[in-house]
Amino acid sequence: MALDITLCFVATIASYRLLAWALFTPTERGFYCDDESIREEFKENTVPTLTLLGITLAGPFFIIVIANFITKMRQQNMELAETFNRSTFVYLDYLAAFWLTTLSIDIIKCFVGRTRPNFIAMCAPQEFNDICIEHPE
């Protein structure tokens, strides 16, 4: 069970990195000097990335295992190995769906997304200083 999940994690991360490197080239967009929607200040993440990943990846694992144990206990047919195998297969399906969802969202964000609200603070484009501040006319 642990080996299956570990291999799935490694394959998922490696394939995501490879696909992100090969497919994700964000669309470059222009901006207007008077666009107030892109001048927000940069704010740090309120939830750290590792905490978010821990909750979204570890939480479902424990929920799946507990749900399978409860189901087997109600049937009074509890075999530990079978329960762990079943939990592993369900969790691997969850990981595949998580990977596809994340990949799809990132692709859509790169090709369709709009300029971030903190674009000026994060990117500090030279054009903004040259055109919008020095020559605002």
N, C-alpha and C positions, 0 to 999 in steps of 0.2 A: 504494500500500500504506500509506504513512504517513498520507495524508489519510483513507483509510477508517478506520484505527484511531483517529486523532485525533477524527474526527467521532463514532465509536462511543463513545469515552470521554466526550466532551462530552454526547452524548445520554443516556448511561447515568447520569452524575452528575446532570444536570438532572432527568431523570425520577425518579430515586431521591429527590432532595430534594423534588420536588413531591409524590410519593406519600407520603413520610414525613411531610410537613407535613399532608397531607390525611387520612391513614389512621391514623397512630400516635398514639393517645391512651392511654397506659398505664392499666391498671385500677388504681384506688386500693384498697389493702388496709389493713386495720387490723393492729395488732401487740399482743402481750402484753408486759407489763413484765418478766416473768420469762423471756422468750425469749432464751436465750444465743446462739442461732444467728445473730442479727442484730447482734451487738456486736463483731464483728471490727474491727481497726483498718484504716484505709485504706492501701493500698500502691500505689505508682506502677506503671505498666505495666513489665513486665520486657523486653518487646520494643516499641520505639517503633512507632506506627501507620504512619508512612511506610516503615519497614523491612518491616513485615508486608505492606503493599500492594505494595511493590517486589518482594518474593519471590513473592507469590501472583499478581501480574499480569505482571511481566517474566519471571520464571522459565519459565513455560509457553510464552511466546512463543519464547524461544530453543530450548527443547526441541522445539517443533513445527517450527521452521525446520530445525534440525539433523536431525531424524528424516526430514523430507521430502527433504533433500539426500542423506542416506544411502540412502533408498529409490530415489531417481532415479539415484544413482551405481551401485547394484547392477543396475539395469535398463539401464545404459549408454545412457540416453536423457535426458541432462541438459540441459534448457533452463531457463536462469536465470529468465526472466520467468514461465514456467509454474509453476516451483517456488515463487516468491514469491507468486503469485496463490493457489495451493493453500494455502500456509501462512497467508495472510491470511484466507481463508474459514474455515479450521479454527480460527484464533485468534478470529475474530469469533463463531463458535459458542461457544467457551470463554467469551468475555466475556458473552454472553447468558445462559449457564448460571450464571456467577458472579453476575450481577445478580439473576437469579431466586432463586438460593439465598440470597443476602444478604437480599433483600426478604422472602422466606418466613420466614427465621429471625427477623428483626426483628419481623415481625407476630406470630409465635408467642410470642416473648418478651414482647411488650407485653400480649397477651391472656391468656396462660396462665402466664407466669412467676411465680416466687415472689419474695419480698422478698430483696434482696441481702444477703450476709453482713456487709457493711460499711454497712448502712442507717443505723444511728445515727450513725456517724462522718461519713458523706457528707451526710446530709439534716438532721441535728440538728433533729428535729421538736420543735416547742414543746410538744406534748402529752407528750412523753417527760419534759421538765423539769417541767411542771406536775403531771403525775399520778404518774409513776414515781419521781421523786426527792423532790419536796416532800411528796407524800401517798402513800406506798407502801402504805398499808393498802388 
